[in-house]
Structure formats: structure tokens, C-alpha cells
Amino acid sequence: MPPHQDHERRREQILRAMTAVAVRDGLHSVSMRTVAAAAGVSLRLVQYYFGSKAALMRAGLERLEARGMQRWAARTPADADGQARDVLLALFAEALPVDDERRAFHVLWMAYAVLAMTDAEIPERAFVDGPDRLQAHIAATLEHGVAKGQFRADLDIALESVALLGLLHGLGTAVLVGQQRADTAMAAVAAHLDRLQPDPP
């Protein structure tokens, strides 16, 4: 195996172990040592790849975020023909925590938020970078929809992107804890997006 491929394989192995430890025992239980044990590698190897606990946890969140964005792209209908509403529906369908990996992301994201406020080793910026990127994607999709006449011309894109990001996080938590079903959450999103469309002539 070429060195760069082995490097990526080892890195992925460690990050999967970090996610497993965090979901099973809580983010507070994540350390270089516990992750090394879960991954079946030496502590020195984890330190070599990530350097610190903060870097390890940030890389774990970024991995889950990247996988989510890849799945969103794959879920977006190939025949959407630039329909911004369908793209946003695909985002919500992908983001709702209805399987182990997506539940892990939600659990880690919320735990990271709490830990970032109490642990000086954990940078708060790492917690908000992902949502900032997601909000930018939402805003770009809304802008496309307005330009194509799919959403109202007077839509405040900046405010609506904030609202949709909040809806995404709120419904994600509601589905995670069983307060809402995924199909009910998706129906609410569809109804909200319908209200953004221009009035019929």
C-alpha cells in the first residue's frame, strides 16, 4: 500500500474509534489513550497523527460533517433541474438523525458545544465553523432559488438561512430524542419551504 494511502487508512481508523468512544461513553471520556485503545493502535501513533485531544476531536467532527455533505450531494435528486426546494429538502432528509452515523453526529455536536464552554483545551471556534459552512450552503441555495424565480423575489436570504439552520438543528434534536418523527419533521420542512415560493400568477 502506498504511504499516503496507509496514512489515510490509519487516520480514518483512529477517527472511527474516537467517534465510537464518544458515542458510547460521552465526549468527556475521549482522550488520546482511550481512543488508541479503541483503535487498537499505540498512544504514540494517535499523538503522531493528531498532536492533541482538541485536534483529535475537531478532526472527528470535521470527518462526520464531510461525510454528511457527501451524502447530501448524493441524495440530491439527479433530476432536480436546479430546483432549490428539492436541494433543501434533500439536506434536511440527510441531516435528520435516523441512523447510527447521523445520530452520532448530533450527539457529538451537542456534546462538543457543552464541552467547549467548560474545557479551555477545546476551541469554541471549531464548534461553530461547521454550522457557518452549512449556513453558507443554505444561503447559496436560497439565492439560486430566488434568481430562478423558485422563491419570492423579496426573500431576505440572510435571515432565511439563519431560520432554516435553526429549524435544521431544532428538528434534528426533536427527532433524536423521540419528540418528533422524521416524517413529521420533513412534512414541516416542506410546508415551510412552500411558504417561500412566489404566489401563483
C-alpha positions in Angstrom: 0.0 0.0 0.0 1.4 3.4 -0.9 2.5 5.5 2.1 -0.2 8.2 1.6 -3.0 5.5 1.4 -1.7 3.9 4.6 -1.7 7.3 6.3 -5.3 7.9 5.4 -6.3 4.4 6.4 -4.7 4.8 9.8 -6.2 8.3 10.3 -9.7 7.0 9.4 -9.2 4.1 11.8 -8.4 6.4 14.7 -11.3 8.8 13.9 -13.8 6.0 13.8 -12.5 4.8 17.2 -12.8 8.4 18.5 -16.5 8.5 17.4 -17.2 5.1 18.9 -15.7 6.1 22.3 -17.6 9.5 22.3 -21.0 7.9 21.5 -20.6 5.0 23.9 -19.0 6.8 26.9 -19.6 10.6 26.2 -17.3 13.2 24.8 -15.7 13.8 28.2 -14.3 10.3 28.0 -12.4 10.9 24.8 -8.6 11.0 25.4 -5.6 10.1 23.3 -5.2 7.0 25.4 -8.9 5.8 25.3 -9.0 6.3 21.5 -5.7 4.5 21.0 -7.1 1.5 22.9 -10.3 1.5 21.0 -8.5 1.7 17.7 -6.0 -1.0 18.6 -3.0 1.3 18.0 -0.3 2.8 20.1 -0.8 6.1 22.0 2.3 7.4 20.2 0.6 6.8 16.8 -2.5 8.8 17.8 -0.2 11.6 19.1 1.7 11.5 15.8 -1.4 12.0 13.7 -3.3 14.5 15.8 -1.0 16.0 18.4 -3.6 16.9 21.0 -7.0 15.9 22.2 -8.6 19.1 20.9 -7.1 18.4 17.4 -8.4 14.8 17.5 -12.0 15.8 18.5 -12.0 18.6 15.9 -10.9 16.2 13.2 -13.6 13.8 14.3 -16.3 16.4 13.9 -15.0 17.5 10.6 -15.0 13.9 9.4 -18.6 13.5 10.3 -19.5 16.8 8.7 -17.7 16.0 5.5 -19.4 12.6 5.2 -22.8 14.3 5.8 -22.1 16.8 3.0 -21.1 13.9 0.7 -24.4 12.1 1.5 -26.3 15.3 0.9 -24.8 15.7 -2.6 -25.6 12.0 -3.3 -29.2 12.4 -2.0 -29.9 15.5 -4.1 -32.1 14.2 -7.0 -30.3 14.0 -10.2 -33.4 15.3 -12.0 -33.9 18.2 -9.6 -33.1 20.5 -12.6 -31.8 23.2 -10.3 -34.9 23.2 -8.0 -33.7 24.8 -4.8 -36.6 23.4 -2.8 -35.6 19.8 -3.7 -32.0 20.5 -2.8 -33.0 21.9 0.6 -35.4 19.0 1.3 -32.5 16.6 0.5 -30.4 18.5 3.0 -33.0 18.1 5.8 -33.6 14.4 4.9 -29.9 13.7 5.2 -29.4 15.7 8.4 -32.2 14.1 10.5 -30.6 11.6 12.9 -32.3 8.4 11.7 -29.3 6.1 11.6 -26.3 5.4 13.8 -23.9 7.7 12.0 -26.2 10.7 11.9 -27.2 10.1 15.5 -23.5 10.1 16.4 -23.0 13.4 14.6 -25.9 15.1 16.5 -24.8 13.6 19.9 -21.2 14.7 19.3 -22.1 18.2 18.1 -24.3 18.9 21.1 -21.7 17.4 23.5 -18.9 19.5 21.8 -21.0 22.6 22.4 -21.2 22.0 26.1 -17.6 20.9 26.4 -16.3 24.0 24.5 -17.9 26.2 27.2 -16.2 24.4 30.1 -12.9 23.0 28.8 -10.2 25.5 27.9 -8.5 22.9 25.7 -11.4 22.8 23.3 -11.7 25.8 21.0 -15.2 27.2 20.6 -14.4 28.2 17.1 -14.3 24.6 16.0 -17.9 24.2 17.2 -19.3 27.0 15.0 -17.2 26.5 11.9 -19.3 23.6 10.6 -22.7 25.4 11.1 -21.2 28.5 9.5 -20.3 26.5 6.4 -23.7 24.9 6.4 -25.5 28.2 6.6 -23.4 29.5 3.7 -24.6 26.5 1.6 -28.2 27.1 2.6 -27.9 30.8 1.7 -26.3 29.9 -1.7 -29.2 27.5 -2.4 -31.8 30.2 -1.5 -30.0 32.7 -3.7 -30.2 30.3 -6.6 -33.9 29.7 -5.9 -34.6 33.5 -5.9 -32.6 34.0 -9.1 -34.6 31.2 -10.8 -38.0 32.5 -9.6 -38.5 29.5 -7.4 -38.6 31.6 -4.2 -40.1 35.0 -3.6 -38.0 37.9 -5.0 -38.3 39.8 -1.7 -37.0 36.9 0.3 -34.4 38.0 2.9 -31.8 35.4 2.2 -29.6 36.2 5.2 -32.4 35.9 7.7 -34.0 32.9 6.0 -30.7 31.0 6.0 -30.5 31.6 9.8 -34.1 30.4 10.2 -33.5 27.3 8.2 -30.3 26.4 10.1 -32.2 26.8 13.3 -35.0 24.6 12.0 -32.5 22.0 11.0 -30.9 21.9 14.4 -34.2 22.1 16.3 -35.9 19.3 14.3 -32.7 17.2 14.5 -32.8 17.3 18.3 -36.5 16.7 18.4 -36.1 13.6 16.2 -33.0 12.4 18.1 -34.9 12.4 21.5 -38.1 11.0 20.0 -40.2 14.1 20.4 -40.9 14.1 16.7 -41.0 11.5 14.0 -38.8 12.0 10.9 -41.7 12.0 8.5 -43.5 14.7 10.6 -40.3 16.8 10.7 -40.0 16.5 6.9 -43.6 17.5 6.4 -43.0 20.6 8.5 -39.9 21.5 6.4 -41.8 21.0 3.1 -44.6 23.3 4.4 -42.1 25.9 5.4 -40.4 25.8 2.0 -43.7 26.1 0.3 -44.3 29.4 2.0 -41.2 30.7 0.5 -42.5 30.2 -3.1 -43.9 33.1 -5.1 -47.7 33.5 -5.2 -49.2 32.0 -8.4 -50.0 34.5 -11.1 
